[in-house]
Amino acid sequence: MERLFHLIEIAEKQKLWKPIKLAKKGPPLTYLAFADDLIFFSEASVEQVEIIKTCLDLFCTSSRIKVSQEKTKVCFSKNVGWNVKTELSSLLGYQRTDDLGKYLGVQLHHKRVSKRSLQSMMDHINKRLSKWKANTLSFAGRLTLSKSVLATLPTYTMQTVYFPKQCCDELDRACRSFLWGDSSNHRCVHAVAWETICKPKDSRGLGVKEARKVNTCYMMKNCWNICSQPNLLWLCVIRSKYGCGDEDIPLIHKRVVASNFWRGICAAWVKVEQSLAWSLAWSLGDGKTIKFWADRWLPSKVVLIDVTTGPISIDLLKKTVADYTREDGSWNLEGIHDLIPSSCWNELKGTAPPSTDNDGDCLVWGGSNNGVFSMKSAYEALRTSAPSNLKNLFSLIWRWPGPEHIRCFLWRIAHNSLCTNDWRLSRSLTYDASCKICHADRETCIHILRDCDFSRKCGVQS
């Protein structure tokens, strides 16, 4: 394959092969390769067809490898006329298509992503569900399958596709229905709210992840890649196509006409700007890149321009952290003491000044302690769990070294979610809350486990 790539590069240098650009300042694209799969990019003209055929013929002659006629297809831009498409595809001798289908299991979307375009993924999940009999599994077994299989099947597609809200809701509904043992012709009682189930285990939940938040985390990972690895080819294409600028922190803004991928980037970027825990921060090195007033570089991740006690001139906003140091390496903060609050001033004075001996400034992920992006830290930042008075109780339940199905049973007891007659009466599912065995008291969790005569006899016999 290297021989073919070398031929294409020679043709490009001699200005025979005319690559395409997705933006005026974007990188030229001639080919993409993965394993033995190739995609060629060029202008739609007869001359370019001849150049492509010449390169392929030379390569096939020298390597004795033939191009697969069945697998090779030609795809044209919408701006190319019908007659030109027909002529060029016949000259190449390959089948013309307007839909490239799937590659590595992911659908290549040419139109707006909708619930219908992701239906194959939903059918795959439903097919997997039909193989399991929910009524033969315990609650703990269904929980394990929901978290390890159902919640992870769509994650591969979620890395590059921003799912519609309806699709995310359907994924959560499938996971929720399987967890409580629903079938196609019978719906069971969902004793605990889905919002509670999706909370962390020590916050009264079961740690099940919501589809929308997982999808947003993957989009945020793409945002982090745009900031931290701007030299990658696909990121250069994205940054140039949507005008992200040349700064390390890109300019992210919505567009009327944009791809599904960019819509997901914009939606995730809003979450970054709204939450301090998510925010991108800087690790101070030589201080030549970080803007002193406008960037987030202090340990508390505060932006100085947001807390200043007076107006900041445009000249000051352009200054970097290195501009506020002396030749001996100490801080040079004369004239700005009155602009910075006392708390930030003490933090600034306690921060080591930048030095030319250090490496360059680098971006860090503000949601983690080590500055490295992780899905766990991103999802934790998205969660909005209120403090619970029973946090210690649930921590004890999940730390207890016993079988998982008993721990799930204790979790349901702690939520008072066993379908007792007292619980059913509170939801108008019955008219009698008394115990059907002893008829002596209301059937509550405490009654059936401790106070009922039948329970006492079972306890004595055991």
PAZA-297275 format. One record per residue (C-alpha): y, z, x; residue in one letter. Coordinates in steps of 0.25 Angstrom, whole numbers, always signed. Each point is the difference from the previous one (the first is absolute). Layout:
BEGIN
[r [Y; Z; X]; a]
...
REM end
This chain:
BEGIN
[r [+0; +0; +0]; m]
[r [+9; +3; +12]; e]
[r [+0; -15; +3]; r]
[r [+5; -4; -14]; l]
[r [+11; +10; +1]; f]
[r [+4; -5; +13]; h]
[r [+1; -14; -6]; l]
[r [+8; +4; -11]; i]
[r [+10; +8; +9]; e]
[r [+1; -13; +9]; i]
[r [+3; -8; -12]; a]
[r [+11; +10; -5]; e]
[r [+6; +0; +14]; k]
[r [+1; -15; +0]; q]
[r [+6; +1; -14]; k]
[r [-11; -8; -6]; l]
[r [-5; +11; -9]; w]
[r [+11; +5; -9]; k]
[r [-3; +15; -4]; p]
[r [+6; +6; -13]; i]
[r [+9; +12; -1]; k]
[r [+2; +9; -12]; l]
[r [+14; +3; +4]; a]
[r [+11; -6; +9]; k]
[r [-2; +11; +10]; k]
[r [-15; +2; -2]; g]
[r [-10; -3; +10]; p]
[r [-7; -14; +0]; p]
[r [-14; +0; -6]; l]
[r [-10; -10; +5]; t]
[r [-13; +6; -2]; y]
[r [-7; +14; -3]; l]
[r [-14; +3; +4]; a]
[r [-10; +11; -3]; f]
[r [-14; -2; +5]; a]
[r [-4; -14; -3]; d]
[r [+10; -1; -12]; d]
[r [+13; -9; +3]; l]
[r [+12; -3; -8]; i]
[r [+9; -11; +5]; f]
[r [+15; -1; -4]; f]
[r [+9; -12; +1]; s]
[r [+9; -9; -7]; e]
[r [-5; -9; -11]; a]
[r [+1; -14; +6]; s]
[r [-9; -11; +4]; v]
[r [+4; +2; +15]; e]
[r [-5; +15; +0]; q]
[r [-13; -4; -7]; v]
[r [-3; -9; +12]; e]
[r [+4; +11; +10]; i]
[r [-10; +10; -7]; i]
[r [-11; -11; -1]; k]
[r [+2; -3; +15]; t]
[r [-1; +15; +4]; c]
[r [-12; +2; -8]; l]
[r [-7; -12; +5]; d]
[r [+2; +3; +15]; l]
[r [-5; +14; -3]; f]
[r [-12; -4; -7]; c]
[r [-4; -11; +10]; t]
[r [+2; +10; +12]; s]
[r [-7; +12; -7]; s]
[r [-10; -7; -9]; r]
[r [+4; +8; -12]; i]
[r [+3; -7; -13]; k]
[r [+10; +4; -11]; v]
[r [-7; +5; -13]; s]
[r [+4; -10; -11]; q]
[r [-4; +10; -11]; e]
[r [+8; +12; +5]; k]
[r [+12; -8; +5]; t]
[r [+11; -1; -10]; k]
[r [+15; -5; +0]; v]
[r [+11; +8; -7]; c]
[r [+14; -5; -2]; f]
[r [+13; +6; -3]; s]
[r [+6; -1; -14]; k]
[r [+11; -8; +6]; n]
[r [-9; -12; +4]; v]
[r [-1; -11; -11]; g]
[r [-13; -4; -7]; w]
[r [-1; -13; +7]; n]
[r [+2; +5; +14]; v]
[r [-11; +11; -3]; k]
[r [-10; -11; -4]; t]
[r [+3; -9; +12]; e]
[r [+0; +11; +11]; l]
[r [-13; +7; -6]; s]
[r [-7; -14; +0]; s]
[r [+4; -3; +14]; l]
[r [-5; +14; +5]; l]
[r [-13; -2; -8]; g]
[r [+0; +14; -5]; y]
[r [+0; +6; -14]; q]
[r [+14; +3; -5]; r]
[r [+2; +14; -7]; t]
[r [+11; +8; -6]; d]
[r [-7; +13; +1]; d]
[r [-6; +5; +13]; l]
[r [-9; +10; -8]; g]
[r [-5; +13; +8]; k]
[r [+0; +3; +15]; y]
[r [-8; +12; +5]; l]
[r [-1; +5; -14]; g]
[r [+15; +0; -4]; v]
[r [+6; -10; -9]; q]
[r [+11; -9; +6]; l]
[r [+10; +0; -11]; h]
[r [+9; -12; -3]; h]
[r [+6; +5; -13]; k]
[r [+5; +13; -6]; r]
[r [-11; +11; +2]; v]
[r [-4; +5; -14]; s]
[r [-11; +8; -6]; k]
[r [-8; -13; -2]; r]
[r [+1; -4; +14]; s]
[r [-7; +13; +4]; l]
[r [-10; +0; -11]; q]
[r [-11; -4; +10]; s]
[r [+2; +14; +7]; m]
[r [-1; +7; -13]; m]
[r [-12; -7; -4]; d]
[r [-6; +4; +13]; h]
[r [+3; +15; -3]; i]
[r [-5; -1; -14]; n]
[r [-13; -7; +5]; k]
[r [-2; +12; +10]; r]
[r [+3; +10; -11]; l]
[r [-11; -7; -9]; s]
[r [-11; +3; +11]; k]
[r [+3; +15; -1]; w]
[r [-4; +9; -12]; k]
[r [+11; +10; -2]; a]
[r [-8; +8; -10]; n]
[r [-11; +3; +11]; t]
[r [+10; +5; +10]; l]
[r [+7; +13; +1]; s]
[r [+15; +2; +0]; f]
[r [-1; +2; +15]; a]
[r [-8; -13; +2]; g]
[r [+10; -8; -8]; r]
[r [+11; +6; +7]; l]
[r [-6; -4; +14]; t]
[r [-2; -14; -5]; l]
[r [+14; -1; -5]; s]
[r [+6; +4; +13]; k]
[r [-9; -7; +9]; s]
[r [-3; -13; -7]; v]
[r [+9; -3; -12]; l]
[r [+13; +4; +7]; a]
[r [-3; -7; +13]; t]
[r [-5; -14; -6]; l]
[r [+14; -5; -2]; p]
[r [+7; +5; +13]; t]
[r [-4; -12; +8]; y]
[r [+8; -9; -10]; t]
[r [+11; +10; -1]; m]
[r [+4; -1; +15]; q]
[r [+7; -13; -3]; t]
[r [+2; -1; -15]; v]
[r [+9; +8; -8]; y]
[r [-8; +3; -13]; f]
[r [+7; -1; -14]; p]
[r [+1; +13; -7]; k]
[r [-10; -4; -11]; q]
[r [-10; -3; +11]; c]
[r [+2; +14; +6]; c]
[r [-1; +7; -13]; d]
[r [-13; -8; -3]; e]
[r [-6; +5; +13]; l]
[r [+4; +14; -3]; d]
[r [-6; -1; -14]; r]
[r [-13; -5; +6]; a]
[r [-1; +11; +10]; c]
[r [+4; +11; -11]; r]
[r [-10; -5; -10]; s]
[r [-11; +0; +10]; f]
[r [+4; +14; +4]; l]
[r [-2; +6; -14]; w]
[r [-12; -9; -3]; g]
[r [+6; -10; -10]; d]
[r [-9; -12; -4]; s]
[r [+3; -13; -7]; s]
[r [-3; +6; -14]; n]
[r [+4; +14; +2]; h]
[r [+12; +8; +5]; r]
[r [-2; +14; +6]; c]
[r [+10; +11; +0]; v]
[r [+10; +0; +12]; h]
[r [+1; +15; +1]; a]
[r [+11; -1; +12]; v]
[r [+12; -8; +1]; a]
[r [-1; -12; +9]; w]
[r [+13; +5; +7]; e]
[r [-7; +13; +3]; t]
[r [-12; -7; +6]; i]
[r [+8; -8; +9]; c]
[r [+6; +12; +7]; k]
[r [-5; +6; +13]; p]
[r [-12; +9; -1]; k]
[r [+8; +12; +4]; d]
[r [+11; -3; -11]; s]
[r [-10; +0; -12]; r]
[r [-5; -14; +2]; g]
[r [-12; -8; +5]; l]
[r [+7; -8; +10]; g]
[r [-2; -14; -7]; v]
[r [+10; -10; +4]; k]
[r [+8; -8; -10]; e]
[r [+0; -15; +2]; a]
[r [+15; -3; -1]; r]
[r [+2; +11; +11]; k]
[r [-11; -6; +9]; v]
[r [+6; -14; -1]; n]
[r [+14; +5; +3]; t]
[r [-5; +7; +13]; c]
[r [-6; -13; +4]; y]
[r [+13; -7; -2]; m]
[r [+7; +11; +8]; m]
[r [-10; -2; +11]; k]
[r [+5; -15; +0]; n]
[r [+14; +5; +1]; c]
[r [-3; +9; +12]; w]
[r [-6; -12; +6]; n]
[r [+12; -8; -2]; i]
[r [+8; +11; +7]; c]
[r [-9; +3; +11]; s]
[r [-7; -13; +4]; q]
[r [+11; -11; -2]; p]
[r [-6; -9; +10]; n]
[r [-12; -3; -7]; l]
[r [-1; -15; -6]; l]
[r [-1; +4; -15]; w]
[r [+11; +10; +1]; l]
[r [+9; -10; +7]; c]
[r [-2; -9; -12]; v]
[r [+2; +11; -10]; i]
[r [+13; +5; +7]; r]
[r [+6; -14; +1]; s]
[r [-4; -5; -14]; k]
[r [+6; +12; -7]; y]
[r [+12; +3; +10]; g]
[r [-4; +13; +5]; c]
[r [+10; -1; +12]; g]
[r [-3; +3; +15]; d]
[r [+1; +15; -1]; e]
[r [-12; +8; +2]; d]
[r [+2; +6; -14]; i]
[r [+0; -13; -9]; p]
[r [+9; -3; -12]; l]
[r [-9; +1; -12]; i]
[r [+6; -5; -13]; h]
[r [-6; -7; -12]; k]
[r [+1; -14; -3]; r]
[r [-1; -8; -13]; v]
[r [-10; -9; +6]; v]
[r [-10; +7; +9]; a]
[r [-14; +1; +2]; s]
[r [-9; +11; -5]; n]
[r [-1; +6; +14]; f]
[r [+15; +1; +1]; w]
[r [+1; +6; -14]; r]
[r [-10; +11; +5]; g]
[r [+8; +2; +13]; i]
[r [+13; +2; -8]; c]
[r [-7; +10; -10]; a]
[r [-5; +8; +12]; a]
[r [+13; +0; +7]; w]
[r [+7; +7; -11]; v]
[r [-10; +11; +1]; k]
[r [+4; +2; +15]; v]
[r [+15; +0; -3]; e]
[r [-2; +11; -11]; q]
[r [-9; +9; +7]; s]
[r [+4; +7; +13]; l]
[r [-14; +3; +4]; a]
[r [-3; -15; +0]; w]
[r [+12; -4; +8]; s]
[r [-1; -8; +12]; l]
[r [+5; +8; +12]; a]
[r [+3; -2; +15]; w]
[r [-6; +6; +12]; s]
[r [+11; +2; +10]; l]
[r [-2; -7; +13]; g]
[r [+11; -6; +8]; d]
[r [+9; +0; -12]; g]
[r [+5; -14; +1]; k]
[r [-6; -5; -13]; t]
[r [+2; +12; -9]; i]
[r [+14; +0; -8]; k]
[r [+5; +14; +2]; f]
[r [+6; +1; -14]; w]
[r [-8; -9; -9]; a]
[r [-14; +2; +5]; d]
[r [-10; +11; -3]; r]
[r [-3; +6; +14]; w]
[r [+2; +15; +0]; l]
[r [-13; +9; -2]; p]
[r [+5; +3; -14]; s]
[r [+0; -15; -4]; k]
[r [+15; +2; -5]; v]
[r [+9; -12; +1]; v]
[r [+13; +5; +6]; l]
[r [+9; -10; -8]; i]
[r [-5; +7; -13]; d]
[r [+4; +14; +4]; v]
[r [+13; -3; +7]; t]
[r [+12; +8; -4]; t]
[r [+10; -11; +2]; g]
[r [+1; -15; +0]; p]
[r [-7; -8; +12]; i]
[r [+7; -13; +5]; s]
[r [-7; -13; +2]; i]
[r [+0; +1; +15]; d]
[r [-7; +14; +0]; l]
[r [-11; -6; -9]; l]
[r [-3; -10; +10]; k]
[r [-2; +10; +11]; k]
[r [-15; +3; +5]; t]
[r [-5; +14; +4]; v]
[r [+1; -4; +15]; a]
[r [+15; -2; -2]; d]
[r [+2; +15; -2]; y]
[r [-6; +4; +13]; t]
[r [+6; +2; +14]; r]
[r [-4; -6; +13]; e]
[r [-7; +13; +4]; d]
[r [-8; -1; -13]; g]
[r [+6; +11; -8]; s]
[r [+6; -2; -14]; w]
[r [+14; -5; -1]; n]
[r [+4; +4; -14]; l]
[r [+15; +3; +1]; e]
[r [+8; -4; -12]; g]
[r [-11; +0; -10]; i]
[r [-2; +15; -2]; h]
[r [+8; +0; -12]; d]
[r [-7; -11; -7]; l]
[r [-14; +7; +1]; i]
[r [-4; +12; -8]; p]
[r [-4; +12; +8]; s]
[r [-15; -1; -4]; s]
[r [-1; -14; +5]; c]
[r [+9; +3; +12]; w]
[r [-10; +11; +5]; n]
[r [-11; -9; -2]; e]
[r [+7; -11; +8]; l]
[r [+3; +9; +11]; k]
[r [-14; +5; +1]; g]
[r [-6; -14; +1]; t]
[r [-2; -6; +13]; a]
[r [+9; -11; +3]; p]
[r [-5; -14; +3]; p]
[r [-3; -4; +14]; s]
[r [-1; -14; +7]; t]
[r [-13; +6; +7]; d]
[r [-7; +0; -14]; n]
[r [-6; -11; -7]; d]
[r [+7; -8; -11]; g]
[r [+3; +6; -14]; d]
[r [-12; -3; -10]; c]
[r [-1; +2; -15]; l]
[r [-9; +11; -5]; v]
[r [-6; +2; -14]; w]
[r [+7; +12; -6]; g]
[r [-11; +3; -10]; g]
[r [-10; +5; +11]; s]
[r [+1; +11; +11]; n]
[r [-4; -10; +11]; n]
[r [+9; -11; -4]; g]
[r [-12; -10; -2]; v]
[r [-1; -6; -14]; f]
[r [-13; +4; -8]; s]
[r [-4; -3; -14]; m]
[r [-2; +15; -2]; k]
[r [+14; +4; +4]; s]
[r [+6; -11; -9]; a]
[r [-8; +4; -12]; y]
[r [+4; +15; +2]; e]
[r [+14; -4; +0]; a]
[r [-1; -8; -13]; l]
[r [-7; +12; -7]; r]
[r [+9; +9; -9]; t]
[r [-8; +12; -2]; s]
[r [+7; +13; -5]; a]
[r [-4; +13; +6]; p]
[r [-11; +7; -7]; s]
[r [-3; +15; -2]; n]
[r [-15; -3; +0]; l]
[r [+0; -7; +14]; k]
[r [-8; +11; +6]; n]
[r [-10; +0; -11]; l]
[r [-3; -15; +2]; f]
[r [+0; +1; +15]; s]
[r [-11; +11; -1]; l]
[r [-8; -9; -10]; i]
[r [+0; -12; +10]; w]
[r [-3; +8; +12]; r]
[r [-12; +7; -6]; w]
[r [-12; -5; +8]; p]
[r [-8; -4; -13]; g]
[r [-5; -12; -7]; p]
[r [+10; -10; -4]; e]
[r [-4; +0; -14]; h]
[r [+2; +15; -1]; i]
[r [+14; -1; +6]; r]
[r [+4; -11; -10]; c]
[r [-5; +9; -11]; f]
[r [+8; +12; +5]; l]
[r [+12; -10; +1]; w]
[r [-2; -3; -15]; r]
[r [+0; +15; -3]; i]
[r [+12; +3; +8]; a]
[r [+7; -11; -9]; h]
[r [-6; +6; -13]; n]
[r [-5; -14; -2]; s]
[r [-14; +2; -5]; l]
[r [-2; -5; -14]; c]
[r [-2; +13; -7]; t]
[r [+2; +2; -14]; n]
[r [+13; +7; +3]; d]
[r [+5; -11; +8]; w]
[r [-4; -10; -10]; r]
[r [+7; +8; -11]; l]
[r [+13; -1; +8]; s]
[r [-1; -15; +0]; r]
[r [-4; -1; -15]; s]
[r [-14; -5; +3]; l]
[r [-7; +11; -8]; t]
[r [+4; +11; -11]; y]
[r [-9; +11; +6]; d]
[r [+2; +7; +13]; a]
[r [-11; +10; -1]; s]
[r [-12; +0; +9]; c]
[r [-12; -8; -6]; k]
[r [-10; +9; +7]; i]
[r [+5; +14; -3]; c]
[r [+11; -2; -10]; h]
[r [+6; +12; +5]; a]
[r [+13; -5; +7]; d]
[r [+8; -12; +3]; r]
[r [-7; -10; +9]; e]
[r [+8; +0; +13]; t]
[r [-4; -2; +14]; c]
[r [+0; +15; +3]; i]
[r [-9; +2; -12]; h]
[r [-10; -10; +3]; i]
[r [-1; +4; +14]; l]
[r [+0; +15; -1]; r]
[r [+2; +6; -14]; d]
[r [-10; -7; -8]; c]
[r [-13; +7; -3]; d]
[r [-8; -12; +4]; f]
[r [+8; -1; +13]; s]
[r [-3; +15; +3]; r]
[r [-15; -2; -3]; k]
[r [+0; -12; +10]; c]
[r [+7; +9; +10]; g]
[r [-10; +11; -1]; v]
[r [-12; -9; +1]; q]
[r [+5; -7; +12]; s]
REM end
